[in-house]
Amino acid sequence: MRLLRPEAYAIGRFADVQAALRASDAMISGEGVGFSDTFNAPKGKNVIQTDGDVHRRMRAAVTRPLTPARLKEARIELKQLISARIEELTGTGWFDAMPNLASFLPVRAIAHLVGLPEDGRERMLEWAAATFNLVGPDERQDDVSKMKEAFAYIGTLTEDKVAQGSWAAELFEVAASGRIAVQEAVGAISAYVIPSLDTTIFAMGHLLHNLARHPDQWTALRRERNLVPSAVLENMRHSAPLRWFARVAAQDYAVDDAVIPAGARVMILYGCANRDERHYQNPDLFDVCRDARDHLGWGTGPHMCAGMHIARIEMEVLLEALIEAGVSIEAREPKIADNAGLYGFAALPVRLERDALQSTT
């Protein structure tokens, strides 16, 4: 499909999106993955806008602390934090789940695990929202200013400013060993701070909303706790927070009977692919029993989301804590967030009440 605004080609079918994301030599990221000049300006300087050996080197450094094995200890701490938070909110009536529950773990996880100094932490959500809004073709000056503030803040970080033993500290150690440049280490820190916040927060908001709208699915989860991992994956498939990223065709690229010419910018439609009826039966149905392991909400291929393991853990412990709290989940109509790059809620009224699960026998 060819679009007039933005001037780009679009790929939306599951098989085509999957193939394009895996064809990193033909569909490159190094020319920028957005549709605005400001968003694309740091191309070649951060992990999501690099290709080849530079990307592999930066990604290897970024993902060192993000393996499932390394995150086991973090999982315990995150579970304790969210359990206490749910206890505080249960029985208090209606509250906005976006700032009070969905944002709770992502903000604390990123600030604490990355090891950012206190100064500047309070602006992280504002900066992340503005940056993703600039993925689209329309540049708002307020978003431009906030994105520049974010990268200016990250650019001031040094080894002595971040917490010892943190993810950021590890990156500076890798830089000191000569495996990556200091500038690459700083760019890699931005991969922790910017992409990992709003995407996970929106996903957690969708998870709460989906379970409230489908009480039968919440009942199934409470009765079969082993469905928690599949519920998280189904949520990412059904309600993918990432609308799109761009690639640039490094050569003529064939999609079915069409050819995308070399040099063209291409819109990769993640959410559209996840609802492709050619790949998923009844794709608009939210089903926690569905096998959605191949969903594209976190992408695939060399640029697959580096933070997906921590995001997955945050959503799993949220569900585990809600199950253990023995609550019902109610939600009113959400307010959709105004963001060109992400799909999520600006507000989501939710109520958690103690609710003993009735036996089916």
C-alpha positions as CSV (number, residue, x, y, z in Angstrom):
1,M,0.0,0.0,0.0
2,R,1.3,3.5,-0.9
3,L,0.4,6.4,1.4
4,L,0.3,10.1,0.5
5,R,0.7,11.3,4.1
6,P,3.2,10.5,5.3
7,E,4.7,9.8,1.9
8,A,5.6,6.2,2.4
9,Y,4.7,2.6,1.7
10,A,2.8,0.6,4.3
11,I,3.1,-3.1,5.2
12,G,0.3,-4.6,7.4
13,R,-0.2,-8.3,6.8
14,F,1.3,-10.6,9.4
15,A,3.5,-12.6,7.1
16,D,4.7,-9.5,5.2
17,V,5.5,-7.6,8.4
18,Q,7.3,-10.5,9.9
19,A,9.4,-10.9,6.8
20,A,10.2,-7.2,6.6
21,L,11.3,-7.0,10.2
22,R,13.6,-10.0,9.7
23,A,15.1,-8.7,6.5
24,S,17.4,-6.2,8.2
25,D,19.7,-5.9,5.3
26,A,16.9,-5.0,2.9
27,M,14.8,-3.0,5.3
28,I,17.2,-0.9,7.3
29,S,16.8,1.2,10.4
30,G,20.0,3.3,10.2
31,E,18.1,6.0,8.1
32,G,15.7,6.6,11.0
33,V,12.7,4.6,12.1
34,G,10.2,7.5,12.4
35,F,8.5,9.9,10.0
36,S,9.7,13.2,11.4
37,D,13.2,14.8,11.0
38,T,13.5,15.4,14.7
39,F,12.8,11.8,15.7
40,N,15.2,10.5,13.0
41,A,18.0,13.0,13.9
42,P,19.9,10.7,16.2
43,K,20.1,8.0,13.6
44,G,23.3,6.0,13.9
45,K,23.7,7.0,17.5
46,N,21.2,4.8,19.3
47,V,20.4,1.1,19.2
48,I,17.0,1.3,17.4
49,Q,18.4,3.5,14.6
50,T,21.6,1.6,13.7
51,D,22.3,-1.4,11.4
52,G,24.9,-4.1,11.0
53,D,28.0,-4.4,13.3
54,V,27.2,-1.1,15.1
55,H,23.7,-2.3,16.0
56,R,24.9,-5.8,17.1
57,R,27.6,-4.2,19.3
58,M,25.2,-1.8,21.0
59,R,22.4,-4.3,21.3
60,A,24.8,-6.8,23.0
61,A,25.7,-4.2,25.6
62,V,22.0,-3.2,26.1
63,T,20.7,-6.8,26.5
64,R,23.4,-8.0,29.0
65,P,21.3,-7.3,32.1
66,L,18.0,-8.1,30.3
67,T,18.2,-11.9,30.0
68,P,15.6,-14.0,31.9
69,A,18.3,-15.4,34.2
70,R,19.6,-12.0,35.2
71,L,16.0,-10.7,35.8
72,K,15.1,-13.4,38.4
73,E,16.1,-11.3,41.3
74,A,14.4,-8.2,39.9
75,R,11.2,-10.2,39.5
76,I,11.0,-10.9,43.3
77,E,11.4,-7.2,44.1
78,L,8.9,-6.1,41.4
79,K,6.3,-8.7,42.7
80,Q,6.6,-7.3,46.2
81,L,6.2,-3.7,45.0
82,I,3.1,-4.4,42.9
83,S,1.5,-6.6,45.6
84,A,1.7,-3.8,48.1
85,R,0.4,-1.3,45.6
86,I,-2.7,-3.5,44.8
87,E,-3.3,-3.9,48.5
88,E,-3.4,-0.1,48.9
89,L,-5.8,0.4,46.0
90,T,-8.2,-2.5,46.7
91,G,-11.5,-1.4,48.2
92,T,-10.8,2.3,47.7
93,G,-13.4,2.8,45.0
94,W,-12.8,4.1,41.5
95,F,-9.3,5.3,40.6
96,D,-7.4,6.2,37.4
97,A,-5.4,3.0,36.7
98,M,-2.9,4.7,34.3
99,P,-1.0,6.9,36.8
100,N,-1.9,4.8,39.9
101,L,-1.3,1.2,38.8
102,A,-0.2,0.8,35.1
103,S,2.7,3.3,35.6
104,F,3.7,2.1,39.0
105,L,6.1,-0.7,38.1
106,P,7.6,0.6,34.8
107,V,8.6,3.9,36.4
108,R,10.2,2.2,39.4
109,A,11.8,-0.5,37.4
110,I,13.5,1.8,35.0
111,A,14.6,4.4,37.5
112,H,15.9,1.8,40.0
113,L,17.3,-0.9,37.7
114,V,18.9,1.5,35.2
115,G,20.3,3.4,38.1
116,L,19.4,7.0,37.1
117,P,20.1,9.8,39.5
118,E,17.1,11.3,41.4
119,D,17.4,14.6,39.4
120,G,15.5,14.2,36.2
121,R,13.5,11.0,37.0
122,E,10.3,12.9,37.5
123,R,10.4,14.0,33.8
124,M,10.8,10.5,32.3
125,L,7.2,9.9,31.5
126,E,6.8,13.3,29.9
127,W,9.9,12.8,27.8
128,A,8.9,9.3,26.7
129,A,5.4,10.4,25.6
130,A,6.8,13.3,23.6
131,T,9.5,11.2,21.9
132,F,7.0,8.6,20.7
133,N,4.6,11.3,19.5
134,L,7.4,12.4,17.2
135,V,7.4,9.0,15.5
136,G,4.6,10.4,13.4
137,P,4.9,13.0,10.6
138,D,3.6,16.0,12.5
139,E,6.1,17.8,14.7
140,R,4.8,19.8,17.7
141,Q,7.3,22.2,19.1
142,D,6.5,21.2,22.6
143,D,7.3,17.5,21.8
144,V,10.5,18.6,20.0
145,S,11.6,20.6,23.1
146,K,10.9,17.7,25.5
147,M,12.7,15.2,23.3
148,K,15.8,17.4,23.2
149,E,15.6,17.8,27.0
150,A,15.5,14.0,27.4
151,F,18.6,13.4,25.3
152,A,20.4,16.3,26.9
153,Y,19.7,14.8,30.3
154,I,20.9,11.3,29.2
155,G,23.9,13.0,27.6
156,T,25.0,14.4,31.0
157,L,25.2,10.9,32.6
158,T,28.6,9.6,33.5
159,E,29.8,6.6,35.4
160,D,30.0,8.5,38.7
161,K,26.4,9.8,38.4
162,V,24.6,6.4,38.0
163,A,24.1,3.8,40.8
164,Q,26.9,1.3,41.2
165,G,25.8,-2.2,40.0
166,S,23.0,-0.7,37.8
167,W,22.4,-1.4,34.1
168,A,23.8,2.1,33.3
169,A,26.9,1.4,35.3
170,E,27.4,-1.9,33.4
171,L,27.3,0.0,30.1
172,F,29.9,2.5,31.2
173,E,32.1,-0.5,32.3
174,V,31.7,-2.0,28.8
175,A,32.7,1.3,27.3
176,A,35.8,1.5,29.6
177,S,36.8,-1.9,28.3
178,G,36.8,-0.6,24.8
179,R,34.0,-2.8,23.5
180,I,31.8,0.2,22.8
181,A,32.4,3.9,22.7
182,V,31.3,6.1,25.6
183,Q,28.8,7.8,23.2
184,E,27.4,4.5,22.3
185,A,27.0,3.7,26.0
186,V,25.0,6.9,26.5
187,G,22.9,6.1,23.4
188,A,22.2,2.6,24.8
189,I,21.0,4.1,28.1
190,S,18.3,6.0,26.1
191,A,17.1,2.5,24.9
192,Y,16.3,1.7,28.6
193,V,14.7,5.0,29.4
194,I,12.6,6.1,26.4
195,P,11.2,3.0,24.7
196,S,10.5,1.0,27.9
197,L,8.1,3.3,29.7
198,D,5.0,4.3,27.7
199,T,5.0,1.0,25.7
200,T,4.8,-1.1,28.9
201,I,2.5,1.4,30.7
202,F,0.1,1.3,27.8
203,A,0.3,-2.5,27.6
204,M,-0.5,-2.8,31.3
205,G,-3.5,-0.4,30.9
206,H,-4.7,-2.6,28.0
207,L,-4.3,-5.7,30.2
208,L,-6.5,-4.3,32.9
209,H,-9.1,-3.1,30.4
210,N,-9.2,-6.4,28.5
211,L,-9.7,-8.4,31.7
212,A,-12.4,-6.0,33.0
213,R,-14.2,-6.2,29.6
214,H,-13.9,-10.0,29.5
215,P,-14.7,-11.2,33.1
216,D,-14.8,-14.8,31.8
217,Q,-11.1,-14.5,30.8
218,W,-10.3,-13.1,34.3
219,T,-12.1,-16.0,35.9
220,A,-10.2,-18.4,33.7
221,L,-6.9,-16.9,34.8
222,R,-7.9,-17.0,38.5
223,R,-8.7,-20.7,38.1
224,E,-5.7,-21.6,36.0
225,R,-2.7,-19.5,37.1
226,N,-0.5,-21.2,34.5
227,L,-2.3,-19.2,31.9
228,V,-0.7,-16.0,33.1
229,P,2.2,-16.0,30.6
230,S,-0.1,-16.7,27.6
231,A,-2.5,-13.9,28.8
232,V,0.4,-11.4,28.7
233,L,1.3,-12.5,25.1
234,E,-2.3,-12.4,24.0
235,N,-2.6,-8.9,25.4
236,M,0.4,-7.8,23.4
237,R,-1.1,-9.4,20.3
238,H,-4.6,-8.1,20.8
239,S,-3.8,-4.6,22.0
240,A,-0.3,-3.8,20.7
241,P,0.8,-0.4,22.0
242,L,3.2,0.3,19.2
243,R,1.4,1.6,16.1
244,W,4.3,1.6,13.7
245,F,8.0,2.1,13.1
246,A,9.6,2.9,9.8
247,R,12.2,1.2,7.8
248,V,13.9,2.4,4.6
249,A,14.3,0.0,1.6
250,A,18.0,-0.4,0.9
251,Q,17.1,-2.1,-2.4
252,D,14.0,-2.8,-4.4
253,Y,11.8,-4.9,-2.1
254,A,9.0,-7.2,-3.3
255,V,5.8,-7.6,-1.3
256,D,3.4,-10.0,-3.2
257,D,3.0,-8.5,-6.6
258,A,4.2,-5.0,-5.6
259,V,7.7,-3.6,-5.5
260,I,8.8,-1.0,-3.0
261,P,11.6,1.0,-4.7
262,A,15.0,1.4,-3.1
263,G,15.2,4.5,-0.9
264,A,11.5,4.5,-0.1
265,R,10.4,4.9,3.5
266,V,8.1,2.1,4.7
267,M,5.6,2.1,7.5
268,I,5.6,-1.2,9.4
269,L,2.1,-1.7,11.0
270,Y,2.6,-3.8,14.1
271,G,-1.0,-3.7,15.5
272,C,-2.5,-4.4,12.0
273,A,-0.3,-7.5,11.6
274,N,-1.4,-8.8,15.0
275,R,-5.1,-8.7,13.9
276,D,-4.5,-10.4,10.6
277,E,-7.3,-13.0,10.1
278,R,-5.0,-14.9,7.7
279,H,-2.8,-15.8,10.7
280,Y,-5.0,-15.7,13.8
281,Q,-8.5,-17.2,14.0
282,N,-11.0,-14.6,15.3
283,P,-8.2,-12.0,15.7
284,D,-10.5,-9.4,17.4
285,L,-11.3,-11.9,20.2
286,F,-9.2,-11.6,23.5
287,D,-8.5,-15.1,24.5
288,V,-6.0,-15.9,27.3
289,C,-5.8,-19.6,26.0
290,R,-4.6,-18.5,22.6
291,D,-1.0,-19.4,21.6
292,A,0.2,-15.9,20.7
293,R,4.0,-16.6,21.1
294,D,4.7,-15.4,17.6
295,H,2.9,-12.0,18.0
296,L,4.6,-9.0,16.6
297,G,3.8,-6.5,19.4
298,W,7.5,-6.5,20.3
299,G,8.7,-6.9,16.8
300,T,10.9,-9.7,15.6
301,G,14.3,-10.1,14.0
302,P,17.5,-8.2,14.9
303,H,15.5,-5.2,16.2
304,M,13.1,-7.1,18.4
305,C,12.4,-5.2,21.5
306,A,15.4,-5.4,23.8
307,G,13.3,-4.7,26.9
308,M,10.6,-7.3,26.3
309,H,11.7,-9.6,29.1
310,I,11.4,-6.9,31.8
311,A,8.1,-5.8,30.3
312,R,6.8,-9.3,30.3
313,I,7.9,-9.8,33.9
314,E,6.1,-6.6,35.0
315,M,2.9,-7.7,33.4
316,E,3.1,-11.3,34.8
317,V,3.7,-10.1,38.3
318,L,0.8,-7.7,38.0
319,L,-1.5,-10.6,37.1
320,E,0.0,-12.8,39.8
321,A,-0.5,-10.2,42.4
322,L,-4.1,-9.5,41.3
323,I,-4.9,-13.2,41.4
324,E,-3.4,-13.6,44.9
325,A,-5.3,-10.5,46.1
326,G,-8.6,-12.2,45.1
327,V,-10.1,-9.2,43.4
328,S,-12.7,-8.5,40.8
329,I,-11.7,-5.9,38.1
330,E,-14.1,-3.3,36.8
331,A,-13.3,-0.6,34.3
332,R,-15.2,2.3,32.8
333,E,-14.7,3.8,29.4
334,P,-11.1,4.8,28.9
335,K,-9.7,8.0,27.4
336,I,-7.5,7.3,24.4
337,A,-4.1,9.0,24.6
338,D,-3.1,11.5,22.0
339,N,0.1,10.0,20.6
340,A,1.1,9.4,17.0
341,G,3.4,6.5,17.7
342,L,1.6,4.6,20.4
343,Y,-1.9,3.3,21.1
344,G,-2.9,3.5,24.8
345,F,-5.0,5.2,27.4
346,A,-4.6,8.6,28.9
347,A,-7.1,7.6,31.6
348,L,-8.7,4.4,32.7
349,P,-11.2,4.3,35.6
350,V,-10.8,1.0,37.5
351,R,-12.2,-0.5,40.6
352,L,-10.7,-3.5,42.5
353,E,-12.9,-5.3,45.1
354,R,-12.4,-8.4,47.1
355,D,-14.3,-11.2,45.4
356,A,-14.2,-14.8,46.5
357,L,-14.1,-16.9,43.3
358,Q,-17.1,-19.2,43.2
359,S,-16.5,-22.9,42.4
360,T,-18.0,-24.3,39.3
361,T,-18.8,-27.6,41.0
